């Protein structure tokens, strides 16, 4: 009885099984998270990145934060005496220009019915997404109440890099009421 072909096939199968676990492609997906604090203290839209098994969330607090599913979302949160309404679009990774890791768009942001925030004049301002150019990307946006005012918090990052994550994060605050 010749056992060479059986042994050869077994060895080949073991080699494939062993190397399959070693070889994997990097996977990355950009998205968004949201949080609405109870008692009208604040609203937040934060960046979400899943890089292989690692997840990064840019939010002031993790408790109460939820990941936004794909599709258009209408988010509502009472802050102070008025309502924050954010329209956000979350698109899954896709083929096409700069869409490989997904795309999040901030369609509108209002407080007490007034447009606030860094939303550009064009529809679908990018959030947590950068394709080309030197413009920083918006990675965190919040509306919060303090003792006397309602404040818009905005954080940008210059880029996201495989080796180090977000780079040059800068935050600012603007009184909106």
N, C-alpha and C positions, 0 to 999 in steps of 0.2 A: 504494500500500500504506500502510495506516494503522498506524503504530508506537506510537501513544499508549497503547492499552490494555496492550500488552506492556511499555512503559517504565513505566507506572503500577504494574503488578503487580511489576515488578522493584524499583522504588524502595520500595514498601511492604514487600517481603520484606527488603530491606537494612535498613530502619528497624527492623523487628521483630528481626532478627538482632543489630543493634547494641544495642538497648535491652534485649534479653533478658540480655545479659551484665552490664549495669549494674544491673538489678533482681534482687534476691534477698531472700528472707525470712531473718530471723535464726533459727538453729536451735540448740537447746541440749539436752544430755543429761547427766544425773547418773548416776554409777555408782560402782564401787569397784575398787580394785586390792589385791593381796596380795603378801606377800614372806615367805619363810622362809629365814633365814640358815643356812648350813651350820655344822656344829660346835656346834649347839644354842645359838647366841648370841641369836636373837630371832625373833619373829613380828610381822607388821604387817598391819593393814587400813587402807587409806588412801582418801581421797576422790578421785574422778576426775570431771572436768567437761570435756565437749567443747562449745565455744561456737564455732559456725561452723567455721573451720579451725584454731582455737586449742585446745590441750589443756592442762589444768592437772591435776597429780597432787600430792597432799599425802602424801609419804612421806619417811622419813629418808634413804633412798638410792634411786636409780633402778635400779641394777644388780640384776637378779633379780626385779624387780617385774613382775607380769603382771596384765592386766585380767581381771576376773571376767566370764564370759559370763552371759547371762540364765538365770534359773532358780534353784533352790535348790542351794547349794554346801555341802559339808562339808569344811572346811579343817583339816588336821592338820599340826602342826609341833612337833618336839622342841625344848624350851627347857630348858637345864639337864638335870636328871635326869628330867623329866616331860614329858607331852604337853599342848600347847595344842590345843583343839578348838573351832573356831568354826563355827556354822551361820549362813549368810548367804543371804538371798533377794534377787535382783536382778531387778527388773521393768522392762521397756522403757517408753519414753514411751507414754502412753495418754490417752484422754479420761477425764474424771471429776475428782472433787474433788482438786485440787492434783497430779494425776498427769501433767500435760503433759510434764514433762521426765524422767519416770522415777522410780523409788522403790527404795531399798535398805533392807533391814531386817536388823538384827542379831538373830537368833532366840535364840542362846545363845553364851556364851563360858565355857569351863572351862579350868582349869589343874590338872593332877593329879587330875582328876575332880571338882573343886570349882568351883562357879559363882563367877566373878570379874567385875569390871568394872561398867560403868555400865548394864548391861542392866536395863530397867525391870521392874516386877512383871508387866506385861502382855506377852503374846507379841508379837513383831514390833516391837521398839523401832526407831525410825527411825535411819538412819545416812546422813549426807550428804543430808539432806532436811529441808525446813522448809515447813510449810504456813501456819500462822497462829500467833499468840502471840509472846511475848517470850523463850521458852525458847531457849537457844543450841542449835545442831545439832552433833552429834558428827561430826567430820571425820577423825580419825585415832585409832587404837587400837593399842597395841603391848604385847607382853610380851617383856621382855628380861632377860638375865642379866648381872649385874656380878660382881665378885669374891665378895661375900658374900651377895647376895640376888637374888631374882627380882622384877622391878618391872613394874607396870602403868603404861604411859604413856597419857594421854588428852588429846586436843586438841579444843576446840570452837571454833566460829565463830558470831558473832551472826547472820550472814546471808551470802548470796551476791548480789552486785549486778552487773547488766550492765556498768556502767562500771568497777568496780574489783575484781571477783572477791570472794573471801572477806573479811569485815570482822571486826575485833576477835578475832583468833585468840588463844586462851589455852590453855596446856598445863600439865598437872600430872602428878606421878609419885607412885605409892603402892606401898610394899613389900608384896608378897603372900606372900612366903616368906623 
